[in-house]
């Protein structure tokens, strides 16, 4: 096999390949035999018909295509290995000339990884703002626990308060039309934790049971239903029931009820340990991000638009899946936010992800950092705990999707490189 390499723009190399006629005949004969096994030819058992008979039933060009499809993976693999190409996409055939008895001529193109020039990435000193535990963090944690274990009692002798739970009817109208799915009977709402339109729950405070009233709101500009986005609305409401929360006493009995604690002090000590661990995690993540940003900012790389476009396509698919999980469609998102706005943001995210990946891979190569079987196993174990599946079952599921396995391997590599950078640079918390 002879090859001629021509470098082109955007990290594309054009490869002219000549394969000896003898090999071309061998490819052709193997393909004809393979296809002949699936063709019913009168007078012959499957796979036993001569090549010329198979050609009459299948056609010479189809056999050639099959021959090339079988041969090209090894051909491309040899070209990549012999030229030490760092290919980032599947090579593709631009043209070919395949005549039996003559050398096969193939013109293919391959996209290579762009050159990444690292700046200083070891021995740096980075200043990071230290995370401060809010002064009211302990109180908020305890209040949350008390609320989670609160009882409710029905009250009838007062108006609603901002921390009540109410049962009410509502019916919404916008621009004189009834809002589709904008009504409900005896709906239960926690006024302190409502996910309704901003300003809705606030207008349900200081209201009486059994008296009709209107709530006037405006839908957010980014609301998913374009027809309602930014529009005023009126909801006719009627409260049937008010439930007041009765918080438990913060005492040793409560502490014993919510966990393996004997006293309130034990409970507070546990909460403080959690807050301290949370602070350490936040400082660690912020430090890792700051170090990586400083390293990345010093990198020189010309990223081809094709890489960003492919990453954008992947982000669009991820975004669609996320929308589906939230009960929305891609079309609804476009109607609410606009196609250009969504794609523009995703392209920015894609450019960041591509550069991050290139920097990670370059440092990994420079420092001989690789993902071992133990690293991969640890990543699977982490996911098995998260999804409550045993590692063997999870591996069998992932084995059916090479893309998922590659993504997991890349995650493991990212973590190893980030750890390397953290260990080889200094962070000062300020």
N, C-alpha and C positions, 0 to 999 in steps of 0.2 A: 504493500500500500504506500503510495506517494501522496504527500500533502503539501499544499502551498498556503501560507498564512498571510492574510492581509488585514492589518488593523484599521478599523474605521472609527467614526465618531461614536460617542456615548458608550465607550467600552465594548463595542461590538467587534468581533473578529470574524472575517469571512474566511472559510476554509474550503479550498478546492481539493477534493479527494479523488484519486485514481485507484481503482481496485482491479487487479489483474483479471483478464478474461476468464482464466481457469477458475478463479474463485467465484466469479459471476455465474458461471455455468453450474457450479456446485450449489450455490444459493438457489438458483432457479430449479434445479432438479429436486432439491429437498422440499421446496415450496410446492411444486407440482405433486409430489408424493403425499405431502401433508393434506393438501386440498382434496386430492383424489379419494381420501378416506371418507370424505363427507358427501361425495357425489354418487348418485345412483346412475350407473352406465349400463345399459342393456348388454348382456353377454359377458359381463365381468363382475367379479366380486369386488366389494368396496376396497379400494387401495391396491387393486391388482391390475388396473388398466394401464396400458403403455402411456408414456408421456404425451405422444401426439394425439391420442384419443382424449386424454384429460384436457389438452389444450383446446380441442374442438368444442368441448362442453363448457369449459370455464372461460377461456380466452387468455391469450398470452399476456396481456397487460395486467389482468387481475393476478396472475401468477407472479409477475414481476413485482407488483406492489406488495404481495405477501412475502416475497423473498427479501425485499428491502426492509419491511417491518421487522422481520426476524433478525436480519443481519445488522441493522443500524445501531442498536444498543451497544454491541461489542465494538463496532467501528468507532462510534463516538467516544466510548470509554478509552479505546487505545489512543485516539487523537488527544484527548484531555490529559491522559497520563504522560504521553510522550512529550507534550508541550508544557506540562505543569500548569495547565489552565485552572483558574479558580472560577468555575462556572456557577452562576447563580440562578439560571433558568434552564429549562429543557432545551437543548439544541434543536433547531428546526431546519428542514431541507427547503432550500429556495428553488432548486431545480436539479434535475438529474437526466442523464442520457444512458439508457440501459439497452444495449443491443447484444443479443446472444453471439458469442464468439469475439467480442471486442471488449476492451477495458471499460469498466463502468466509470462514468464521470459524475460526481456529486458535488454540488455547491451547497454548503450549509453555513448557517450563522449561529454564533454562540455569544451570549452576553456574559461578560466577565465582571467579577467584583471590582468596583472602582478602587483606585489606589488610596489608601488612608495613611496620612503622615501624622504620627503621634507627636505631640509636644511633650513637655515634662508630665509624667504621670506617677512618679514616685518622689518621696521626700518633700512633698508640698505641705504647707501649713494653711489651714482653712479655718476662718472664724465663723461660728454658727451661733445664732441666738438661742440661748437655753430656754427650754419650755418651763414655764412656771405653773405649778398646780394652783388653780383658782382658790382663793380664800374660802369660798363657799362650796367647794367640791364635796367636802365631807357632809355638810348639811343637805346638799342636793341628793347625794347618794342615799342618805337615810330617809329623806322625804320620799324618794322614789320607792324605796322598799315599803315604807308605811302605806303609800298609796296602792301598791300592788296587793297588799293584804287588808285593804280597807273593806268594811261592810257598807251597805247602803240601807237607808231607811226612807220610806215614802213620807214626804211632808206636804201638807195642804194649807198651812196657815201663813204662807209668805210668798213673795215673788221669787223668781229664779236668781241664783247667784252664779258667778263665773266658774265655780268649780263643781256645779251640779251635773247630774246626769238626767236628761229629760227624755220623755216619750212624746212625740209630736207628729202632726200631719203637715205636709208642705206641698205646694203646687206652684211651679215656676212659669213665668211668662217673660218673653223678650220681644220688644217691638210689636206688641199686640198679639203675638202668637204663642201658643202653649209650647213649652220646651219639651221635646221628646225625651222620655226617661227622666224628666225633671220633677217628678212627684213621688210621694210615698205616703203610706198610712202607718201610724204608730211606729215611726222610725225612732230608734234609740241613739242619742248623741251625747258624748262626754264633752261638755262645753269647754273644758280646759285642754282637750286634745282632739280638736276637730280637724278633719282634712277637707272641709268644704271650701267654697270660694272665700278668699280673704275678706273679712268684714262680716261674714254671714253669722258665725257663732256669737260674735260680740253683740249683735242686735237681738239675740235671744235671751240676753241677761236683763234682769229687772222686769220680767213679764209675768202675767198672772195665768193661772190655769183656766181653760175654758173660754178665753176671750180671743177672737180673731184679730190678727194684726198682719201688717205687711213688712217684709224685709227688702230694702233696696240695696242692690249690689251692682258691681260691674265686673264682667268676666275679664280675666287677665288677657293682655294682648297676645300672649303666646299660647292661649288655650287651644287644645287639640282639635276642637270643632271650629273650623274657620268661620262658619255662619255666626257663631256666638263670640268669637274672639274680640275683645274690646267693647262688647255691647252691654248696655245697661239691662238689668233684669229685676223683676219684682216677684217675690215669693210670698204667697199667701199662707200663713201659718196658724196653727192652733195647737196649744200645748195641752196634753192630756194628763201628764204625770210628772212630778218632780221627785227625784231621788237625791238625797244628800249623802255625801260620803262621811262615814264615821271611821276616823283613823284609830288604829290600835295605840295603846300606850307604849312608849319606848322604854321598856323595862327588861329585866332579865328573862321574864317569861317569853316576851317577843323574840329576844335574841335566840333563845333555845328553840323556838318554833321555826325560825328561818334558816338555821344552819347548825353546825356542830360547835355551838358556842354555849358557855355557861353564863356569861354576863354580857351586859351592854359594852363594857370595855373590851371584851374579847371580840365582839362584833366590830367595834370601831377600829381595833387593831388590824383586823382582816381587811376592812375597807381601805385603811391607810396603806397596807402592803400592796393592794391592788392599784391604788393611785400612784404609788412609787414605781411599781412595775410599768404602769402605763406611761409615766413620765420618761422612764429609761428607754422604753420602746420608741417613743416619739423623738427623743434626742438622738437615738441611734439612726432612725430612718432619716431624720433631717440632716444628720451628719453625712450619711451615705449619699444622699441626694446632692449635698453641697460639694462633696469631694468629686463625685462623678461629673457634676456640672462644670467644675473648674477644669477637670481633665478634658472633657468634651469640647469646651470652649477653645482649647488650645489645639484642637485637631483640625487639619486641613484635608478636605475631601470634596470632590466635585460629584454630587449625587445625580445620576441620570434621572430624567423625568419619568422614564419607564418604571423605575423602581418605586417611585412615589405613587405612580398611577396604580401599580399592582397592589401596593399596600392600602391605597385608598379603597380599592375594590373589596379587599378583605374587611376593612373597617365598616364599609357599607353593609356587608353581610352580617357582621357582628351587631351593628346597630339595628338591623331589621329583626334579628333574633331577640335582642333586648326589648324592642317595641312589642314584639309578639308576646313576650313573657309578661308585659304590663297590660296586655289587652288592647294594644293599638296596632295599626297597620302602617306600613311605609307610606301609603297614599295619604293617610290622615296626617302624618308628620309633615309631609310635603305641603299639604293644604294649610297647615298651621304655621310652619316656619319658612316655607319656600325652599325649593330644591337647591338653588344656588347657595343659600345661607348654610344649609346642612352640609353640602358637599365641600364648600369652602373651608369650613371648620374641620371636617374630616381629613382634607388634604393637608392642613397644617399639622394635625395630629400624626398623619402618615409620615410626613417629612421628619418629624421628631423621632418616631419609632424607627425609621430606617437608619437615621444617623446613630441612634443609640445602639442598634444592632451591629452596625459596621464597626463602631468603636469597641464594643465588647469583644467581637470576634478578633479584631486586630490585637488587642491586649492579650487575649487568650493565646493567640499564636505566638506573640513575642515572648510570653512567659511560660510557654508550654503547659498551659492550663487546659485540662481536658475533663470531660465527664466520665467517671468510672462507673462500673456496674453498681458499686456501693452507693454512689451519688444518685443514680437513677432509682435504685431500690428505696432510698430514703425519701425521694420525691413521691414515689408511689405509696409508701407507707403514710406520708403526710396526707395525701389525698384520700387514702382508705379511711383514715380517722375522720376526715371531714365529711365524707359521704357514707360512712358506716358500712363499708364493703370490705371484704377480705382482699388482700393484695393479689392473690391468684385470680380471683374473679375479675378484679379491675384490670389486671394485665391482659386477660383474655379479651375483654371488651375493647381495650385500647389497641390491641394487636390487629384488630380489624380495620383500624384507621391509622395508617402510617403518618398522616398529617398531625394527628394528636400526639403520637409518640415523639415526633420531631419537635413539636411545641414544648412538650415536657422536658426533653433533652436540652432545648434552648433555655428554658427557665432555670434548669439546674446550672447550666454554664453561666448565665447571667449572675446567679447568686454567688458562684465561686469567684468570678471576676470582681464583683462588688466587695466581697469579703477581702480579696487580695488588696484592692485599693484602700480599704479601710485600715488594713494592717500595715500598709506601707506609706501612709500619709498621716499627718497630725491634725487633729481637730481641737480647736480651743472654743469652749462654750463661753459665751459672753452674755 
